[in-house]
Amino acid sequence: MNLHFPSMFDIGRFLAFAGLTLLVAWLAGTGRVAYTFTMLLIAGALVYAVLDLVDYEIVKRKRRE
């Protein structure tokens, strides 16, 4: 089996963005931050996650060739 394990940098980056998403969601729940700004930050985190997944699939496909 040819498995790719994420590096510590990848894991750290994931944890940072997951933490940012949770922080923004918590702030939205407290009502201290404008709802629109909060939703934009969450949308940005989701877009980043999708782009990261697409990049992962492209790299995985290139390694097979």
N, C-alpha and C positions, 0 to 999 in steps of 0.2 A: 504494500500500500504506500502510496505517495501522499502523505499528509503535510499540509502547510500549517504550522503553528504560528499564531500572531506574536510579534515581538513585544517587548516591554513598552516600547514607544506606542505601538498600536493599542495596547491595553490601557495605557495611561491616557491616550487621546480619547478613547471610548469612555473611560470613567469621567474625564473632564466634561465632555459634552453631555453625558447622562446626568451628571451632577448639575450642570447648568440648566438643563431642561427641568429637573425636579425643583430647583430653586425658583425658576421663573413660574412654574405651575403653583408653587406654594405662595409666591408673592401675589399671583392673580387671585388666589383664594382669600388672601387677607384684605384685598381691596385697596392696597397702598400704591399700586402701580396701575397705570392706565391699561385697560383691557386690550385695546388695540395694539399697544406696544408689546404686551406680553404675548399675544397671539402671533405677532410677527417674529418674535424671538423663537417661539416654539416651532413655527413654520420653517424658519431658517435652520434649526437643528434637524428637523425631519428631512429637509432638502439635502443637507449635508450627509445625512445617513444614507439616503438613496444614492447620491453620487459616489459615496464611499463603497457601497455595495456593487454598483456598476463597475467601478474601477477594479474591485476585487475579482469580479467575474471575468473581466477582460484579461487581467494578469493570469488568472487560473487557466483560461483558454489558451493563452500564448505559451504557457509552460507545457501544455499537452503536446503542442506541435513540435 
